[in-house]
Amino acid sequence: MGLLVWLGLRRSNQWEGLTVLDHLIDSPLTFFTINFYHLVLFLRGTPFRPPRHQPSIRVVCISDTHDQVVDVPPGDILVHAGDLTNAGTAADIQKQLDWLKTLPHPIKIVIAGNHDSYFDIRSRCDDDRRRGARLNLDGLIYLQGEISVHKIRGREISIFGAPDIPECGPKSFALHVFGHCHCAYGKESVYFDDVQFAYERLLSRPRRGFFWDFIPNQSWVDMFEIIYHGIHSVLWKWLMSGPGSNQGSLMVNAAQMYKNSGKAVSRAVVVDI
């Protein structure tokens, strides 16, 4: 362990979030732009609001429980967005499914994660193959590239689930629930507009390092586009559209595992739609 890691100034491994010093060493330009982008999201406000004249529907989001049990608040829909287990055997997955069945939510959605290897026939362990192991999913809805439609309090809710990242039309869904990256737990608004496109383009570029960032390059163009479109979006929101006018989406990383600790904590994300 290096001195900077010991002092908490740099992350200890790739599974931890970047520290401020990590960001500055990798790319101060990107670090500045990330913070500006999040300021724009804050100023734009809530990405959507439940309909005024219809009852809201409460979605409870969890993922990455990894064989552990957590406290889950009540709601209309429960989504477990992957990594029920560590080993991914049928027996381990069944234990987690049996726990989910005890929860009171009328609709319970299950999606596989990369650790839940039983759901991929090619990745099942030899013992599960020999025994022809099967899961009991009664009372649960497992989605693998499928859509499930439900009527709740006079409203129709469509839920699409997949263990990979399909191209299913981002504007079609108000809520995106996922996990896998424990240190990225939380929720964040997203608007599929010029700000977002420029932001994603910047993040996809290789980090040039502290000194090279000060030499004009294509990342500068991305940064200025984000600043321009970001200011424009905030002014349009508050001067033209007004409160409650947003039509964005919400991204939720519902990982219950705390960073790289191996310990799950009860921190379900609750969203009213």
C-alpha positions in Angstrom: 0.0 0.0 0.0 1.4 3.4 -1.0 1.6 6.4 1.2 -1.1 8.3 -0.8 -3.4 5.2 -0.5 -2.8 4.9 3.2 -3.6 8.6 3.6 -6.8 8.1 1.7 -5.7 10.4 -1.1 -5.8 7.8 -3.8 -8.1 4.7 -4.2 -6.7 1.3 -3.3 -8.1 -0.6 -6.2 -10.1 -0.3 -9.4 -13.3 -1.2 -7.6 -13.3 1.9 -5.4 -14.4 5.3 -6.5 -11.9 7.9 -7.7 -10.6 10.4 -5.1 -10.2 14.1 -5.9 -6.5 13.5 -6.4 -7.2 10.6 -8.7 -9.4 12.8 -10.8 -6.9 15.6 -11.0 -4.0 13.3 -12.0 -6.2 11.6 -14.7 -7.8 14.7 -16.2 -8.5 18.0 -14.4 -10.6 19.0 -17.4 -12.8 16.0 -17.1 -13.1 16.5 -13.3 -14.2 20.1 -13.8 -16.7 19.1 -16.5 -18.2 16.3 -14.4 -18.9 18.7 -11.6 -20.4 21.3 -13.9 -22.6 18.6 -15.4 -23.9 17.6 -12.0 -24.6 21.3 -11.2 -26.7 21.5 -14.3 -28.6 18.4 -13.3 -29.3 20.0 -9.9 -30.5 23.2 -11.4 -32.8 21.4 -13.8 -34.6 19.8 -10.9 -36.5 16.5 -10.7 -36.5 14.7 -14.0 -40.2 13.8 -13.7 -43.1 13.9 -11.3 -46.0 11.5 -10.7 -49.2 12.4 -12.5 -51.3 14.9 -10.6 -54.7 13.3 -11.1 -53.6 9.7 -10.7 -52.2 7.8 -7.7 -48.4 7.5 -7.7 -46.8 4.0 -7.8 -43.9 3.3 -5.5 -41.0 1.3 -6.9 -38.5 -0.1 -4.5 -35.1 -0.8 -6.1 -32.3 -3.1 -4.8 -29.4 -5.0 -6.4 -26.1 -6.7 -5.5 -27.3 -8.4 -2.3 -24.7 -11.2 -2.9 -26.2 -13.9 -0.7 -27.2 -11.4 2.0 -30.5 -10.2 3.3 -31.3 -6.5 3.8 -34.3 -4.6 5.1 -36.6 -3.6 2.3 -39.3 -0.8 2.6 -42.8 -1.5 1.4 -44.0 -0.5 -2.1 -46.0 -1.5 -5.1 -43.2 -2.9 -7.2 -39.9 -4.4 -6.0 -37.0 -4.7 -8.5 -33.9 -6.7 -7.8 -31.5 -5.7 -10.5 -28.9 -8.4 -10.5 -26.3 -10.2 -8.4 -28.5 -12.1 -6.0 -25.5 -14.3 -5.1 -21.8 -14.7 -5.3 -21.3 -18.2 -6.7 -24.4 -18.2 -8.8 -25.4 -21.8 -8.1 -29.1 -22.9 -8.2 -29.1 -23.5 -4.4 -27.7 -20.1 -3.6 -30.0 -18.3 -6.0 -33.0 -20.2 -4.6 -32.2 -19.0 -1.1 -32.4 -15.4 -2.3 -35.5 -16.1 -4.3 -37.2 -17.6 -1.2 -36.3 -14.5 0.8 -37.8 -12.2 -1.9 -41.0 -14.2 -1.9 -41.5 -13.3 1.8 -41.6 -9.6 1.0 -45.0 -8.0 0.8 -44.7 -6.2 -2.6 -47.5 -7.2 -5.0 -45.1 -7.2 -8.0 -41.6 -8.6 -7.6 -39.2 -8.3 -10.6 -35.9 -10.3 -10.7 -33.1 -9.7 -13.2 -29.9 -11.7 -13.3 -26.4 -10.2 -12.7 -23.0 -11.4 -13.8 -22.7 -13.4 -10.6 -26.0 -15.2 -11.1 -24.4 -17.7 -13.6 -27.2 -20.3 -13.3 -29.5 -18.2 -15.5 -27.0 -18.5 -18.4 -27.1 -22.1 -19.5 -23.5 -21.9 -20.8 -22.2 -20.7 -17.4 -23.9 -23.1 -15.1 -21.7 -25.0 -12.7 -21.1 -28.7 -13.4 -23.1 -29.9 -10.4 -26.2 -27.9 -11.5 -25.8 -29.4 -15.0 -25.6 -33.0 -13.7 -28.5 -32.7 -11.3 -30.7 -30.8 -13.8 -31.3 -28.2 -11.1 -34.4 -26.0 -11.5 -35.5 -22.9 -9.7 -38.9 -22.2 -8.1 -39.8 -18.7 -9.2 -43.5 -18.8 -8.1 -44.6 -15.3 -7.1 -41.7 -13.7 -8.9 -41.3 -12.3 -12.4 -37.9 -13.1 -14.0 -37.1 -11.0 -17.0 -34.4 -11.8 -19.6 -34.9 -9.5 -22.6 -38.6 -9.4 -22.0 -41.3 -6.9 -21.0 -43.9 -7.3 -18.4 -47.0 -5.1 -18.3 -49.1 -4.5 -15.1 -52.1 -2.5 -14.2 -51.8 -0.8 -10.8 -54.5 1.6 -9.5 -55.9 2.3 -12.9 -52.4 2.9 -14.5 -50.5 0.6 -16.9 -46.9 0.1 -16.1 -44.4 -1.5 -18.5 -41.3 -3.1 -17.1 -38.4 -4.3 -19.3 -35.7 -6.4 -17.8 -32.4 -7.7 -19.2 -29.1 -8.9 -17.7 -27.2 -7.1 -20.4 -27.4 -3.6 -21.8 -29.8 -3.6 -24.8 -30.7 -0.8 -27.0 -34.4 -0.5 -26.1 -35.0 3.2 -26.6 -33.9 5.4 -23.6 -36.8 7.8 -23.9 -39.3 5.0 -23.6 -38.6 4.5 -19.9 -38.7 7.0 -17.0 -36.8 4.8 -14.6 -33.7 2.8 -15.2 -32.6 0.4 -12.4 -29.3 -1.4 -12.3 -26.3 -2.3 -10.1 -23.0 -4.1 -10.5 -20.7 -1.1 -9.6 -21.0 -0.9 -5.8 -19.2 2.4 -5.4 -21.5 4.1 -7.8 -24.6 3.6 -5.6 -27.2 6.3 -5.8 -29.6 8.0 -8.3 -29.1 10.6 -10.9 -31.3 12.4 -13.4 -30.6 12.0 -17.1 -31.9 14.0 -20.1 -31.3 12.5 -23.5 -30.3 15.8 -25.2 -27.2 17.7 -26.4 -25.8 18.1 -22.9 -25.9 14.3 -22.3 -24.5 13.4 -25.7 -21.5 15.7 -25.3 -21.0 14.5 -21.7 -20.9 10.9 -22.8 -18.6 11.7 -25.6 -16.2 13.4 -23.2 -16.2 10.5 -20.8 -15.6 8.0 -23.5 -12.2 9.6 -24.4 -9.0 8.4 -22.9 -7.7 10.5 -20.0 -4.7 12.6 -21.1 -3.2 13.3 -17.8 -2.7 16.5 -15.8 -0.3 18.4 -18.1 -1.6 17.3 -21.5 -5.1 18.5 -20.5 -3.8 22.1 -20.8 -2.9 21.6 -24.5 -5.9 22.2 -26.7 -7.5 18.9 -27.8 -10.9 17.5 -28.7 -11.9 17.2 -25.1 -12.0 21.0 -24.9 -14.7 21.0 -27.6 -16.7 18.6 -25.6 -16.3 20.7 -22.5 -17.4 23.9 -24.2 -20.4 22.1 -25.7 -21.5 20.8 -22.3 -21.1 24.3 -20.8 -23.1 25.9 -23.7 -25.9 23.4 -23.8 -26.0 23.1 -20.0 -26.5 26.9 -19.5 -29.1 26.9 -22.3 -31.0 24.0 -20.8 -31.2 25.7 -17.4 -32.3 29.0 -18.8 -34.9 27.3 -21.0 -36.2 25.3 -18.0 -36.7 28.3 -15.7 -37.4 31.1 -18.1 -39.6 29.3 -20.7 -40.9 26.0 -19.4 -41.3 26.5 -15.7 -41.4 24.1 -12.7 -42.7 20.6 -13.4 -41.9 20.7 -17.1 -39.1 18.2 -17.1 -39.5 15.0 -19.1 -36.3 13.2 -18.3 -35.4 9.8 -16.8 -33.9 8.7 -13.5 -30.9 6.4 -13.3 -30.8 4.3 -10.1 -27.8 2.2 -9.0 -29.4 0.2 -6.3 -26.3 -1.8 -5.1 -26.8 -3.0 -1.5 -23.2 -4.1 -1.2 -21.2 -1.2 0.3 -18.2 -0.5 -2.0 -15.7 -3.4 -1.8 -16.4 -4.2 1.8 -18.2 -7.5 1.2 -21.0 -6.3 3.5 -24.5 -5.5 2.3 -26.4 -2.6 3.9 -30.0 -1.7 3.8 -30.2 1.2 1.4 -33.0 0.4 -1.0 -33.8 3.3 -3.4 -37.5 4.3 -3.4 -38.9 6.1 -6.4 -42.5 7.3 -6.9 -43.6 7.3 -10.5 
